[in-house]
Amino acid sequence: MAFTSDSSLTEPKSEAAFFYGLFLRGYPLQKIREDIDIPPEVLERWQRLALRDPWYRAMSARMLAYRKHVLAIFDSLIFREIVPPYRIQ
C-alpha cells in the first residue's frame, strides 16, 4: 500500500465542491452520495485488516472520518440549495 501523506487528506471542502459540481451538472444525488461514502463491504474489509495491523487501524479510521466529513459538507451544500431561505416579512 502506498504511503499517504498528511497533505492528501487536508481538503475535504474542495473534494465536496467537486462532487457538488457533478450534482449541478445533473449527476444523480444518490449515486454521488454512494461514491463519496465508503461501501459497507469495503468498511468490513478494512475492519478485518485493522485487527492485525495498528497502522492500518489508524489509517482506516482517518480515511473513514475524512469520507464522512466530505459527505457532511456535500450534504450541507445540497440542502442549502434545496431548502429555500427563510424570510421574515
Z-matrix of the N, CA and C atoms (Angstrom, degrees):
N
C 1 1.442
C 2 1.519 1 108.56
N 3 1.314 2 116.61 1 138.49
C 4 1.457 3 122.03 2 -178.69
C 5 1.521 4 110.42 3 -73.94
N 6 1.295 5 115.65 4 148.63
C 7 1.447 6 121.70 5 177.72
C 8 1.520 7 109.37 6 -73.23
N 9 1.322 8 116.53 7 132.65
C 10 1.457 9 121.83 8 178.67
C 11 1.515 10 108.38 9 -105.69
N 12 1.310 11 116.61 10 118.86
C 13 1.459 12 119.89 11 -179.25
C 14 1.520 13 110.29 12 -79.15
N 15 1.329 14 115.48 13 162.87
C 16 1.456 15 121.02 14 178.91
C 17 1.519 16 111.91 15 -61.08
N 18 1.324 17 117.59 16 -33.08
C 19 1.458 18 120.10 17 -176.16
C 20 1.522 19 112.51 18 -69.09
N 21 1.321 20 118.68 19 -20.17
C 22 1.460 21 119.96 20 -177.72
C 23 1.526 22 113.12 21 -79.00
N 24 1.302 23 118.13 22 -13.82
C 25 1.465 24 121.22 23 179.25
C 26 1.526 25 111.90 24 -116.89
N 27 1.315 26 117.26 25 30.42
C 28 1.459 27 118.65 26 -174.07
C 29 1.517 28 114.46 27 -103.36
N 30 1.310 29 118.96 28 -8.50
C 31 1.454 30 119.75 29 -174.27
C 32 1.528 31 113.55 30 -123.09
N 33 1.319 32 118.25 31 67.22
C 34 1.464 33 118.64 32 177.19
C 35 1.526 34 112.23 33 -65.75
N 36 1.338 35 117.20 34 -27.19
C 37 1.469 36 119.86 35 179.08
C 38 1.515 37 111.33 36 -64.16
N 39 1.323 38 117.28 37 -42.74
C 40 1.464 39 119.07 38 -178.87
C 41 1.529 40 110.83 39 -70.32
N 42 1.319 41 117.57 40 -34.40
C 43 1.462 42 119.26 41 176.95
C 44 1.526 43 110.62 42 -68.71
N 45 1.330 44 116.93 43 -41.22
C 46 1.467 45 120.21 44 176.63
C 47 1.525 46 110.57 45 -62.94
N 48 1.328 47 116.98 46 -37.95
C 49 1.465 48 120.77 47 178.02
C 50 1.526 49 110.87 48 -64.50
N 51 1.326 50 117.04 49 -37.68
C 52 1.465 51 120.84 50 176.43
C 53 1.528 52 110.41 51 -59.67
N 54 1.332 53 116.77 52 -48.32
C 55 1.461 54 120.46 53 179.84
C 56 1.528 55 111.14 54 -66.55
N 57 1.320 56 117.17 55 -35.00
C 58 1.465 57 120.72 56 176.65
C 59 1.529 58 110.07 57 -62.79
N 60 1.321 59 116.80 58 -38.93
C 61 1.461 60 121.04 59 175.86
C 62 1.519 61 111.44 60 -61.00
N 63 1.329 62 116.94 61 -39.13
C 64 1.469 63 120.03 62 175.94
C 65 1.524 64 110.65 63 -62.68
N 66 1.331 65 116.21 64 -40.97
C 67 1.463 66 120.83 65 178.05
C 68 1.529 67 110.45 66 -61.42
N 69 1.323 68 116.64 67 -44.31
C 70 1.465 69 120.24 68 179.62
C 71 1.526 70 111.74 69 -64.30
N 72 1.310 71 117.53 70 -25.29
C 73 1.467 72 121.68 71 179.06
C 74 1.531 73 112.33 72 -87.10
N 75 1.327 74 116.99 73 1.99
C 76 1.456 75 120.19 74 173.32
C 77 1.511 76 116.92 75 104.08
N 78 1.328 77 117.97 76 5.79
C 79 1.464 78 118.93 77 177.08
C 80 1.531 79 109.06 78 -68.77
N 81 1.333 80 118.08 79 143.81
C 82 1.470 81 120.98 80 -178.28
C 83 1.537 82 111.71 81 -62.92
N 84 1.311 83 114.87 82 134.28
C 85 1.464 84 121.44 83 -177.48
C 86 1.526 85 111.76 84 -57.26
N 87 1.329 86 117.36 85 -47.68
C 88 1.464 87 119.63 86 -177.21
C 89 1.526 88 111.82 87 -63.83
N 90 1.321 89 117.23 88 -37.98
C 91 1.471 90 121.03 89 178.67
C 92 1.531 91 110.31 90 -63.78
N 93 1.325 92 116.86 91 -41.54
C 94 1.471 93 120.47 92 178.81
C 95 1.526 94 110.04 93 -64.52
N 96 1.342 95 116.53 94 -44.00
C 97 1.469 96 119.87 95 179.71
C 98 1.533 97 110.63 96 -61.45
N 99 1.337 98 116.99 97 -38.46
C 100 1.468 99 120.44 98 177.45
C 101 1.527 100 111.09 99 -65.99
N 102 1.328 101 116.69 100 -36.66
C 103 1.467 102 120.33 101 179.13
C 104 1.530 103 111.76 102 -68.61
N 105 1.321 104 116.79 103 -33.57
C 106 1.466 105 120.41 104 179.91
C 107 1.527 106 110.35 105 -75.26
N 108 1.311 107 116.34 106 -46.45
C 109 1.464 108 121.02 107 -175.77
C 110 1.528 109 110.52 108 -72.72
N 111 1.312 110 115.55 109 165.98
C 112 1.464 111 121.64 110 178.78
C 113 1.523 112 107.82 111 -97.12
N 114 1.332 113 117.89 112 122.62
C 115 1.470 114 120.28 113 -179.85
C 116 1.533 115 111.04 114 -59.60
N 117 1.338 116 116.96 115 146.75
C 118 1.471 117 120.57 116 -178.45
C 119 1.526 118 113.59 117 -56.50
N 120 1.336 119 117.69 118 -37.07
C 121 1.469 120 118.95 119 -179.00
C 122 1.531 121 111.17 120 -68.59
N 123 1.312 122 117.47 121 -33.09
C 124 1.469 123 120.86 122 176.63
C 125 1.525 124 109.58 123 -70.59
N 126 1.318 125 116.40 124 -43.56
C 127 1.463 126 120.62 125 178.50
C 128 1.526 127 110.73 126 -60.62
N 129 1.315 128 116.35 127 -40.94
C 130 1.469 129 120.20 128 178.23
C 131 1.528 130 111.21 129 -62.97
N 132 1.322 131 117.11 130 -41.44
C 133 1.475 132 121.28 131 177.92
C 134 1.526 133 110.12 132 -63.64
N 135 1.338 134 116.32 133 -43.79
C 136 1.468 135 119.95 134 178.28
C 137 1.520 136 110.75 135 -59.32
N 138 1.331 137 116.46 136 -42.14
C 139 1.461 138 120.07 137 -178.59
C 140 1.529 139 111.27 138 -65.51
N 141 1.319 140 117.19 139 -37.83
C 142 1.475 141 120.04 140 176.73
C 143 1.523 142 110.70 141 -64.36
N 144 1.331 143 116.69 142 -44.28
C 145 1.465 144 120.09 143 179.13
C 146 1.529 145 111.35 144 -66.31
N 147 1.320 146 116.13 145 -34.05
C 148 1.465 147 120.36 146 -178.39
C 149 1.525 148 112.25 147 -67.26
N 150 1.317 149 117.42 148 -23.46
C 151 1.465 150 120.18 149 178.44
C 152 1.525 151 111.93 150 -64.06
N 153 1.331 152 116.48 151 -28.38
C 154 1.467 153 120.92 152 -176.67
C 155 1.516 154 113.84 153 -99.38
N 156 1.316 155 117.60 154 -18.43
C 157 1.464 156 119.97 155 -171.38
C 158 1.525 157 110.76 156 -133.51
N 159 1.329 158 118.60 157 109.98
C 160 1.469 159 121.24 158 -179.45
C 161 1.533 160 112.94 159 -61.08
N 162 1.335 161 116.97 160 -36.24
C 163 1.468 162 119.19 161 178.34
C 164 1.523 163 109.65 162 -63.99
N 165 1.310 164 116.78 163 -43.41
C 166 1.461 165 121.50 164 -179.94
C 167 1.522 166 110.60 165 -65.44
N 168 1.317 167 117.03 166 -36.10
C 169 1.466 168 121.23 167 177.69
C 170 1.518 169 110.03 168 -60.84
N 171 1.318 170 116.96 169 -46.87
C 172 1.466 171 120.87 170 -179.79
C 173 1.525 172 111.03 171 -66.11
N 174 1.326 173 116.44 172 -42.83
C 175 1.459 174 119.85 173 -178.15
C 176 1.527 175 111.66 174 -68.44
N 177 1.321 176 117.62 175 -40.52
C 178 1.466 177 119.26 176 -179.92
C 179 1.527 178 110.87 177 -67.76
N 180 1.326 179 117.39 178 -36.78
C 181 1.464 180 120.10 179 176.03
C 182 1.526 181 110.45 180 -63.68
N 183 1.306 182 115.77 181 -39.62
C 184 1.464 183 120.81 182 178.89
C 185 1.531 184 111.41 183 -66.86
N 186 1.333 185 116.77 184 -42.68
C 187 1.469 186 120.25 185 178.90
C 188 1.526 187 111.07 186 -65.70
N 189 1.328 188 116.77 187 -39.57
C 190 1.457 189 120.41 188 178.70
C 191 1.529 190 110.42 189 -63.63
N 192 1.317 191 116.99 190 -45.29
C 193 1.464 192 120.47 191 178.44
C 194 1.524 193 111.18 192 -61.80
N 195 1.324 194 116.27 193 -40.49
C 196 1.466 195 120.92 194 179.12
C 197 1.525 196 110.74 195 -62.52
N 198 1.351 197 117.53 196 -47.83
C 199 1.470 198 120.94 197 -179.05
C 200 1.525 199 110.85 198 -63.20
N 201 1.332 200 117.03 199 -39.85
C 202 1.469 201 120.30 200 178.42
C 203 1.529 202 110.45 201 -65.98
N 204 1.328 203 117.00 202 -35.96
C 205 1.462 204 120.95 203 177.47
C 206 1.528 205 110.41 204 -65.99
N 207 1.321 206 117.33 205 -44.81
C 208 1.471 207 121.47 206 177.05
C 209 1.527 208 109.40 207 -59.51
N 210 1.323 209 117.19 208 -44.02
C 211 1.459 210 121.09 209 -179.75
C 212 1.529 211 111.18 210 -63.48
N 213 1.321 212 117.49 211 -40.41
C 214 1.464 213 120.75 212 178.75
C 215 1.529 214 111.12 213 -64.71
N 216 1.319 215 117.56 214 -42.28
C 217 1.464 216 120.78 215 178.03
C 218 1.526 217 109.82 216 -64.75
N 219 1.325 218 116.97 217 -45.05
C 220 1.462 219 121.38 218 178.57
C 221 1.529 220 110.37 219 -58.59
N 222 1.333 221 117.17 220 -47.19
C 223 1.465 222 120.86 221 179.09
C 224 1.524 223 111.35 222 -60.04
N 225 1.328 224 117.27 223 -39.64
C 226 1.468 225 119.36 224 179.58
C 227 1.527 226 110.81 225 -65.22
N 228 1.326 227 117.52 226 -36.41
C 229 1.468 228 120.37 227 176.64
C 230 1.529 229 110.76 228 -66.56
N 231 1.306 230 117.25 229 -41.76
C 232 1.464 231 121.80 230 -179.48
C 233 1.518 232 110.58 231 -66.50
N 234 1.324 233 117.07 232 -49.09
C 235 1.457 234 119.82 233 -175.94
C 236 1.521 235 111.92 234 -70.14
N 237 1.308 236 117.09 235 -26.39
C 238 1.462 237 119.93 236 175.12
C 239 1.526 238 109.37 237 -66.33
N 240 1.330 239 116.89 238 -34.48
C 241 1.464 240 120.74 239 179.23
C 242 1.523 241 111.47 240 -77.86
N 243 1.324 242 117.58 241 -36.97
C 244 1.461 243 121.48 242 -175.91
C 245 1.524 244 111.37 243 -74.21
N 246 1.311 245 117.60 244 -45.55
C 247 1.459 246 121.96 245 -176.85
C 248 1.522 247 108.71 246 -83.59
N 249 1.339 248 117.10 247 118.85
C 250 1.467 249 118.14 248 178.65
C 251 1.529 250 110.34 249 -68.28
N 252 1.317 251 117.03 250 148.17
C 253 1.464 252 119.15 251 179.94
C 254 1.527 253 110.76 252 -64.66
N 255 1.304 254 115.33 253 141.54
C 256 1.458 255 122.00 254 179.04
C 257 1.521 256 108.63 255 -76.73
N 258 1.321 257 115.53 256 126.56
C 259 1.471 258 119.54 257 -178.20
C 260 1.516 259 109.69 258 -115.51
N 261 1.295 260 115.74 259 132.84
C 262 1.465 261 121.94 260 176.48
C 263 1.517 262 107.68 261 -95.57
N 264 1.340 263 115.14 262 129.49
C 265 1.469 264 118.55 263 179.60
C 266 1.492 265 110.96 264 -114.37
